[in-house]
Structure formats: structure tokens, C-alpha cells
Amino acid sequence: MSVIYPRMAVIGCGLIGSSVIRAAREAGVVGVVAVADASEAHRQRIVELGYADEVTADIAEAVKDADLVVLAVPVLAMGEAAKAAAAALKPGATVTDVGSVKGSVADALAAALPDSVFIIPGHPIAGTEHSGPDAGLAELFQNRWVILTPQARTDEPYVEAVGRLSEFWRALGANVDQMDDRHHDLVLAVTSHLPHLIAYNIVGTAADMEEVTQAEVMKYSAGGFRDFTRIAASDPTMWRDVFVANKDAVLEILGRFTEDLQALSRAIRWGEADKLHELFTRTREIRRGIIAAGQESAEPNFGRDRGKH
């Protein structure tokens, strides 16, 4: 495949940032790759792994002359990263991000960046519980969705920039959709943010129970609890930022979830077996629909032994 962006700068080289680099390199859609990362240990490891042509702690240095800038830092750090890059960006560059929250990030990017660049917020719905440069997977975005939340611009250069970024993500194996940023945040509150909040809470509850020792929790973990611990092992800084940045949507969905949980509690208390069976049957179909859509595997291990390279 031909090069889409002759020079790409990635700011932050954790799981998603390093996966973007590996996938783009493998697809042949980028030329020179520059990385900026605040962690000296990360920078050293990036050099050892050979991910990038240039590695620096200076964001402005990394983005100079870049055609595509990918901000892959925690959500609450997006604004500062954009400010650090602003003066060094060349006119016509595309600036995107990979954050799980779009409304506040879109506002932060618009406030920090010059009008001469194309701001196209984005979110690849892909990941694992691992973090850091070593966690990157070239295949991470295969058949996963990337949601772009473009600005309300209809001028031809901007529309072309959105098309070019969409082409880039498709070259990495992703499916691309567009959405309003606030609607994105509500959808992700349901499909990602609340499940993570529940996982963190239930694992924390198990750890705090005096009647159950930590050794017993580990020894007798059933499949459901093990899946919760996998989710709860995700990067704490990233998820702290997600809940702070998307608090309105999360609280709205959490309120609905609490109401439904109370109804379920009543059904259990009063032995309403039919009501429980109806709910469990309906939710089972959701799982089957996700598998049918190719967004998960029917394998007993949930397909998590996919090859890594």
C-alpha cells in the first residue's frame, strides 16, 4: 500500500500509540515516524524496539513537519499536549487523538490548536489490559471500530482530511464510523466506561471482604470474576481520566444501571424465576450478536490467545 502520511508523530507510546506505529509500519502507510514520550524508560524502550525513527521528550520537536499527529496520552493530558505542539505544527497537518472521551477532548484541542491545522478527534475501540511500549500489537485494530468525531466543517480541504484519516485507519484493518462527540460519550459510557467501573468496584469489593481471604479469591476465581480482574487491570491513570472527563454521561448511565440493578435485586428476593430467566435470555442474545458482528470470539477463552507479533 502507498504512503498516506509521509511523516507521522505519535505523542505517547503506550498500548495504543505503539500499536498505531506497528500497524502503520506493517501496512506501509507512513514514512518517517517520530515519537514524543515523557517517560525516560519508555523512550529507551522505544529505541530498543526500533519503533520510531526519532524519539524525544519534546513534543514540539516530534511534531515539526508532521503530516499526521496522533495524541495518545491520557484524556486529561490532551489539552496540554496540544498546547505543547501548537506552535510547531505545519499548516495543513492533521491532528487526531485516540482518547475514550470525545466531548471534552474536542473542546481542548479546538482551544489549543491553530486554525491552520485539521482537528479530527478519534477513538479506536480496541485495547487490552496491558500498557507501555511493549504492549503494542500490529493486529490490534483488525476488524475493530474507529469512531471519528469531526468538527462541524464542510469546507473541501477539511472533508478531504477526514477522508484521508479514514483511509489511514482502514489500512490498519479498522472499520471507520463518524459520530457526534457528545453522542459518542454516551454510547461509550454504556459499552466501555460503566463496565470498567463495575469491574473496578467488584474486584475492590472482593479484596475488601474480611470473610474471604485474598488467597481464596485468587484460588477459587471463576471465569466471571477472572474476566472482571482482566478489565480491572487496565491502566489506572487512563481510566481515572476517563471517568473525570466523561462524568456526566457515566453518571447518567450509572443511574439507569442502578435502577435496573434494584429491580433485579427485587426479582431475586421474591424468587421471580421467570423474570430472571427472561433477562438472562435477552442478555445472552446480546453476546451472540457481538460474536456474529465479529467483535468477539466464541472460543472458550474469548479469543484472547490470538497471535502476537
VEXRORO-642966 format. One record per residue (C-alpha): x, y, z; residue number from 0. Coordinates in nm, 4 decimals, padded with zeros to 6 digits. Layout:
BEGIN
{{X; Y; Z}; NUM};
...
***
This chain:
BEGIN
{{00.0000; 00.0000; 00.0000}; 0};
{{00.1207; 00.3516; -00.0740}; 1};
{{00.2217; 00.6004; 00.1920}; 2};
{{-00.0693; 00.8112; 00.3190}; 3};
{{00.1286; 01.0288; 00.5624}; 4};
{{00.4986; 01.0836; 00.4794}; 5};
{{00.5695; 01.1860; 00.8396}; 6};
{{00.3723; 01.0768; 01.1466}; 7};
{{00.4268; 01.1943; 01.5033}; 8};
{{00.2866; 00.9944; 01.7934}; 9};
{{00.2671; 01.1658; 02.1302}; 10};
{{00.2654; 00.8985; 02.3998}; 11};
{{00.3805; 00.5463; 02.3207}; 12};
{{00.1721; 00.3186; 02.5397}; 13};
{{-00.0534; 00.0370; 02.4194}; 14};
{{-00.2467; 00.2379; 02.1590}; 15};
{{00.0346; 00.4666; 02.0492}; 16};
{{00.2766; 00.1796; 01.9944}; 17};
{{00.0060; -00.0262; 01.8217}; 18};
{{-00.0662; 00.2601; 01.5806}; 19};
{{00.3027; 00.2732; 01.4910}; 20};
{{00.3382; -00.1013; 01.4456}; 21};
{{00.0196; -00.1327; 01.2409}; 22};
{{00.1039; 00.1698; 01.0232}; 23};
{{00.4559; 00.0416; 00.9611}; 24};
{{00.3282; -00.3021; 00.8690}; 25};
{{00.0661; -00.1555; 00.6354}; 26};
{{00.3251; 00.0706; 00.4702}; 27};
{{00.1111; 00.3846; 00.5061}; 28};
{{00.3622; 00.6063; 00.6883}; 29};
{{00.7133; 00.7195; 00.6157}; 30};
{{00.9154; 00.8752; 00.8974}; 31};
{{00.7830; 00.8132; 01.2486}; 32};
{{00.8662; 01.0456; 01.5384}; 33};
{{00.7660; 00.9728; 01.8979}; 34};
{{00.7493; 01.2005; 02.1993}; 35};
{{00.7077; 01.0421; 02.5414}; 36};
{{00.7501; 01.1945; 02.8857}; 37};
{{00.8880; 00.8728; 03.0340}; 38};
{{01.2625; 00.8215; 03.0020}; 39};
{{01.2122; 00.4472; 03.0478}; 40};
{{00.9547; 00.4435; 02.7678}; 41};
{{01.1837; 00.6396; 02.5374}; 42};
{{01.4686; 00.3999; 02.5998}; 43};
{{01.2443; 00.1016; 02.5327}; 44};
{{01.1074; 00.2582; 02.2118}; 45};
{{01.4639; 00.2940; 02.0855}; 46};
{{01.5394; -00.0678; 02.1770}; 47};
{{01.2263; -00.1899; 01.9989}; 48};
{{01.3040; 00.0168; 01.6895}; 49};
{{00.9504; 00.1585; 01.6730}; 50};
{{01.0467; 00.5064; 01.5628}; 51};
{{01.2987; 00.6961; 01.3527}; 52};
{{01.3124; 00.9775; 01.6068}; 53};
{{01.2478; 00.9639; 01.9825}; 54};
{{01.2322; 01.2679; 02.2063}; 55};
{{01.0815; 01.4114; 02.5225}; 56};
{{00.9987; 01.7335; 02.3365}; 57};
{{00.6513; 01.7343; 02.1804}; 58};
{{00.7247; 02.0368; 01.9622}; 59};
{{01.0334; 01.8659; 01.8224}; 60};
{{00.8379; 01.5500; 01.7412}; 61};
{{00.5523; 01.7224; 01.5567}; 62};
{{00.7700; 01.9509; 01.3435}; 63};
{{00.6879; 01.8885; 00.9756}; 64};
{{00.4487; 01.6048; 01.0659}; 65};
{{00.1596; 01.5366; 00.8282}; 66};
{{-00.0276; 01.3383; 01.0945}; 67};
{{-00.0069; 01.3907; 01.4690}; 68};
{{-00.1615; 01.1244; 01.6918}; 69};
{{-00.2153; 01.2265; 02.0538}; 70};
{{-00.2049; 00.9039; 02.2576}; 71};
{{-00.1810; 01.0447; 02.6090}; 72};
{{-00.4362; 01.0150; 02.8928}; 73};
{{-00.7545; 01.2133; 02.8298}; 74};
{{-00.6880; 01.4874; 03.0846}; 75};
{{-00.3420; 01.5435; 02.9343}; 76};
{{-00.4701; 01.6022; 02.5792}; 77};
{{-00.5058; 01.9793; 02.6175}; 78};
{{-00.1520; 02.0295; 02.7491}; 79};
{{-00.0070; 01.8031; 02.4809}; 80};
{{-00.1904; 02.0015; 02.2142}; 81};
{{-00.0632; 02.3312; 02.3580}; 82};
{{00.2927; 02.1987; 02.3543}; 83};
{{00.2554; 02.1002; 01.9887}; 84};
{{00.0650; 02.4043; 01.8621}; 85};
{{00.3435; 02.6422; 01.7630}; 86};
{{00.5465; 02.3734; 01.5832}; 87};
{{00.2661; 02.2296; 01.3690}; 88};
{{00.2900; 02.2903; 00.9985}; 89};
{{-00.0179; 02.4280; 00.8174}; 90};
{{-00.2331; 02.1509; 00.6765}; 91};
{{-00.1286; 01.8895; 00.9317}; 92};
{{-00.3961; 01.6575; 01.0675}; 93};
{{-00.4176; 01.6288; 01.4448}; 94};
{{-00.6150; 01.3413; 01.5899}; 95};
{{-00.6279; 01.1540; 01.9180}; 96};
{{-00.7139; 00.8077; 02.0487}; 97};
{{-00.8947; 00.9017; 02.3690}; 98};
{{-01.2008; 00.7198; 02.5011}; 99};
{{-01.3786; 01.0528; 02.5665}; 100};
{{-01.4516; 01.2895; 02.2814}; 101};
{{-01.6540; 01.5905; 02.4006}; 102};
{{-01.4010; 01.7398; 02.6422}; 103};
{{-01.1080; 01.6371; 02.4215}; 104};
{{-01.2611; 01.8041; 02.1151}; 105};
{{-01.3043; 02.1236; 02.3175}; 106};
{{-00.9462; 02.1088; 02.4472}; 107};
{{-00.7973; 02.0535; 02.1014}; 108};
{{-01.0035; 02.3321; 01.9463}; 109};
{{-00.8921; 02.5743; 02.2189}; 110};
{{-00.5225; 02.4851; 02.1938}; 111};
{{-00.4545; 02.4342; 01.8227}; 112};
{{-00.4261; 02.6873; 01.5389}; 113};
{{-00.6883; 02.7213; 01.2643}; 114};
{{-00.4245; 02.6206; 01.0092}; 115};
{{-00.4442; 02.2508; 01.1039}; 116};
{{-00.7194; 01.9917; 01.0668}; 117};
{{-00.8513; 01.8752; 01.4041}; 118};
{{-01.0232; 01.5369; 01.3756}; 119};
{{-01.0829; 01.3723; 01.7149}; 120};
{{-01.0924; 00.9926; 01.7049}; 121};
{{-01.1307; 00.6832; 01.9171}; 122};
{{-01.0168; 00.3324; 01.8201}; 123};
{{-01.2358; 00.0931; 02.0186}; 124};
{{-00.9619; -00.1584; 02.0765}; 125};
{{-00.7247; -00.2469; 02.3547}; 126};
{{-00.6037; -00.4923; 02.6143}; 127};
{{-00.5382; -00.4637; 02.9873}; 128};
{{-00.1654; -00.4174; 02.9165}; 129};
{{00.0181; -00.0878; 02.8816}; 130};
{{00.3540; 00.0542; 02.7771}; 131};
{{00.5581; 00.0303; 02.4551}; 132};
{{00.5921; -00.3480; 02.4775}; 133};
{{00.2128; -00.3909; 02.4749}; 134};
{{00.1760; -00.2723; 02.1135}; 135};
{{00.0170; -00.5105; 01.8628}; 136};
{{00.0172; -00.4603; 01.4876}; 137};
{{-00.3130; -00.6506; 01.4661}; 138};
{{-00.4885; -00.4614; 01.7477}; 139};
{{-00.7228; -00.2700; 01.5158}; 140};
{{-00.8167; -00.5578; 01.2859}; 141};
{{-01.1958; -00.5567; 01.2400}; 142};
{{-01.2371; -00.3099; 01.5281}; 143};
{{-01.4237; 00.0170; 01.5034}; 144};
{{-01.2622; 00.3580; 01.4967}; 145};
{{-01.5059; 00.6400; 01.5621}; 146};
{{-01.4155; 00.9826; 01.4249}; 147};
{{-01.5945; 01.2901; 01.5593}; 148};
{{-01.5111; 01.5614; 01.3040}; 149};
{{-01.5734; 01.9283; 01.3642}; 150};
{{-01.8761; 02.0929; 01.2074}; 151};
{{-01.6837; 02.1965; 00.8961}; 152};
{{-01.7885; 02.1372; 00.5384}; 153};
{{-01.5028; 02.3052; 00.3509}; 154};
{{-01.3414; 02.0792; 00.0948}; 155};
{{-00.9897; 02.0651; 00.2471}; 156};
{{-01.1305; 01.9547; 00.5830}; 157};
{{-01.3583; 01.6948; 00.4250}; 158};
{{-01.0592; 01.5609; 00.2320}; 159};
{{-00.8553; 01.5447; 00.5543}; 160};
{{-01.1302; 01.3398; 00.7210}; 161};
{{-01.1337; 01.1061; 00.4208}; 162};
{{-00.7561; 01.0686; 00.4354}; 163};
{{-00.7613; 00.9841; 00.8068}; 164};
{{-01.0411; 00.7337; 00.7457}; 165};
{{-00.8293; 00.5722; 00.4732}; 166};
{{-00.5385; 00.5521; 00.7181}; 167};
{{-00.7433; 00.3669; 00.9801}; 168};
{{-00.8914; 00.1298; 00.7226}; 169};
{{-00.5381; 00.0480; 00.6086}; 170};
{{-00.4692; -00.0576; 00.9681}; 171};
{{-00.7581; -00.3037; 00.9413}; 172};
{{-01.0224; -00.0991; 01.1205}; 173};
{{-01.3819; -00.0170; 01.0367}; 174};
{{-01.4481; 00.3575; 01.0456}; 175};
{{-01.7617; 00.5434; 01.1508}; 176};
{{-01.8428; 00.9059; 01.2281}; 177};
{{-02.0439; 01.0360; 01.5201}; 178};
{{-02.1246; 01.3492; 01.7174}; 179};
{{-01.8764; 01.3759; 02.0038}; 180};
{{-02.1402; 01.4020; 02.2803}; 181};
{{-02.3312; 01.1044; 02.1421}; 182};
{{-02.0044; 00.9099; 02.1307}; 183};
{{-01.9518; 00.9768; 02.5007}; 184};
{{-02.2992; 00.8471; 02.5878}; 185};
{{-02.2556; 00.5329; 02.3778}; 186};
{{-01.9125; 00.4587; 02.5268}; 187};
{{-02.0433; 00.5197; 02.8776}; 188};
{{-02.2693; 00.2179; 02.8166}; 189};
{{-02.0335; -00.0092; 02.6251}; 190};
{{-01.6992; 00.0655; 02.7920}; 191};
{{-01.6894; 00.3102; 03.0799}; 192};
{{-01.9605; 00.1615; 03.3021}; 193};
{{-01.8334; -00.1974; 03.2538}; 194};
{{-01.4886; -00.0833; 03.3649}; 195};
{{-01.6370; 00.0980; 03.6647}; 196};
{{-01.8277; -00.2159; 03.7648}; 197};
{{-01.5147; -00.4281; 03.7235}; 198};
{{-01.3046; -00.1972; 03.9381}; 199};
{{-01.5768; -00.1932; 04.2026}; 200};
{{-01.6461; -00.5667; 04.2207}; 201};
{{-01.2761; -00.6571; 04.2340}; 202};
{{-01.2301; -00.3947; 04.5048}; 203};
{{-01.5264; -00.5349; 04.6982}; 204};
{{-01.3806; -00.8858; 04.6854}; 205};
{{-01.0462; -00.7549; 04.8055}; 206};
{{-01.2123; -00.5766; 05.0986}; 207};
{{-01.4266; -00.8652; 05.2242}; 208};
{{-01.2992; -00.9748; 05.5641}; 209};
{{-01.4791; -01.3101; 05.5380}; 210};
{{-01.2871; -01.4060; 05.2234}; 211};
{{-00.9096; -01.4044; 05.2165}; 212};
{{-00.7145; -01.2777; 04.9180}; 213};
{{-00.5693; -01.6258; 04.8733}; 214};
{{-00.9202; -01.7712; 04.8411}; 215};
{{-01.0220; -01.5056; 04.5883}; 216};
{{-00.7253; -01.5979; 04.3709}; 217};
{{-00.7521; -01.9744; 04.4189}; 218};
{{-01.1246; -02.0092; 04.3539}; 219};
{{-01.1762; -01.7395; 04.0908}; 220};
{{-01.4466; -01.8476; 03.8481}; 221};
{{-01.4488; -01.7365; 03.4846}; 222};
{{-01.6699; -01.4357; 03.5505}; 223};
{{-01.4508; -01.2960; 03.8256}; 224};
{{-01.1362; -01.3620; 03.6227}; 225};
{{-01.2822; -01.1530; 03.3398}; 226};
{{-01.3558; -00.8731; 03.5843}; 227};
{{-00.9955; -00.8817; 03.7072}; 228};
{{-00.8699; -00.8606; 03.3484}; 229};
{{-01.0715; -00.5439; 03.2938}; 230};
{{-00.9774; -00.4049; 03.6344}; 231};
{{-00.6079; -00.4488; 03.5467}; 232};
{{-00.6343; -00.1699; 03.2875}; 233};
{{-00.4196; 00.1430; 03.3126}; 234};
{{-00.5380; 00.3302; 03.6266}; 235};
{{-00.4262; 00.6728; 03.5037}; 236};
{{-00.6125; 00.6367; 03.1760}; 237};
{{-00.9340; 00.5252; 03.3436}; 238};
{{-00.9145; 00.7860; 03.6178}; 239};
{{-00.9086; 01.0475; 03.3437}; 240};
{{-01.1955; 00.8849; 03.1530}; 241};
{{-01.4314; 00.8984; 03.4490}; 242};
{{-01.3410; 01.2574; 03.5343}; 243};
{{-01.3701; 01.3729; 03.1709}; 244};
{{-01.6924; 01.1854; 03.0937}; 245};
{{-01.8622; 01.2164; 03.4309}; 246};
{{-02.1983; 01.3455; 03.3024}; 247};
{{-02.2584; 01.0566; 03.0626}; 248};
{{-02.1223; 00.7983; 03.3080}; 249};
{{-02.3452; 00.9255; 03.5896}; 250};
{{-02.6481; 00.9231; 03.3593}; 251};
{{-02.5896; 00.5599; 03.2604}; 252};
{{-02.4917; 00.4642; 03.6152}; 253};
{{-02.8278; 00.5977; 03.7375}; 254};
{{-03.0142; 00.3815; 03.4871}; 255};
{{-02.7984; 00.0811; 03.5776}; 256};
{{-02.8686; 00.1324; 03.9488}; 257};
{{-03.2435; 00.1335; 03.8837}; 258};
{{-03.2177; -00.1877; 03.6814}; 259};
{{-02.9989; -00.3467; 03.9486}; 260};
{{-03.2575; -00.2670; 04.2156}; 261};
{{-03.5277; -00.4299; 04.0027}; 262};
{{-03.3065; -00.7375; 03.9636}; 263};
{{-03.2466; -00.7448; 04.3383}; 264};
{{-03.6225; -00.7475; 04.3987}; 265};
{{-03.6685; -01.0313; 04.1498}; 266};
{{-03.4084; -01.2383; 04.3360}; 267};
{{-03.5556; -01.1516; 04.6757}; 268};
{{-03.9072; -01.2559; 04.5728}; 269};
{{-03.7998; -01.5613; 04.3773}; 270};
{{-03.9323; -01.4290; 04.0435}; 271};
{{-03.7695; -01.7034; 03.8378}; 272};
{{-03.9493; -01.6188; 03.5138}; 273};
{{-03.8340; -01.2588; 03.5286}; 274};
{{-03.4747; -01.3661; 03.5874}; 275};
{{-03.4888; -01.6199; 03.3033}; 276};
{{-03.6317; -01.3581; 03.0649}; 277};
{{-03.3485; -01.1146; 03.1444}; 278};
{{-03.0755; -01.3776; 03.1141}; 279};
{{-03.2167; -01.4993; 02.7819}; 280};
{{-03.2246; -01.1452; 02.6431}; 281};
{{-02.8690; -01.0675; 02.7521}; 282};
{{-02.7445; -01.3980; 02.6089}; 283};
{{-02.8662; -01.2826; 02.2680}; 284};
{{-02.6594; -00.9637; 02.3015}; 285};
{{-02.3482; -01.1770; 02.3477}; 286};
{{-02.4349; -01.3830; 02.0415}; 287};
{{-02.4917; -01.0645; 01.8419}; 288};
{{-02.1469; -00.9323; 01.9343}; 289};
{{-01.9877; -01.2571; 01.8171}; 290};
{{-02.1923; -01.2510; 01.4953}; 291};
{{-02.0718; -00.8957; 01.4303}; 292};
{{-01.7111; -01.0171; 01.4509}; 293};
{{-01.6333; -00.8094; 01.7592}; 294};
{{-01.5508; -01.1093; 01.9775}; 295};
{{-01.4710; -01.4769; 01.9510}; 296};
{{-01.6893; -01.7690; 02.0555}; 297};
{{-01.3798; -01.9530; 02.1791}; 298};
{{-01.3911; -02.0530; 02.5472}; 299};
{{-01.1020; -01.8192; 02.6248}; 300};
{{-01.2833; -01.5336; 02.4460}; 301};
{{-01.0250; -01.5443; 02.1695}; 302};
{{-00.7536; -01.3844; 02.3776}; 303};
{{-00.4831; -01.6206; 02.2621}; 304};
{{-00.4641; -01.4510; 01.9225}; 305};
{{-00.1161; -01.4443; 01.7786}; 306};
{{00.1053; -01.1531; 01.8716}; 307};
{{00.3883; -01.0144; 01.6652}; 308};
***
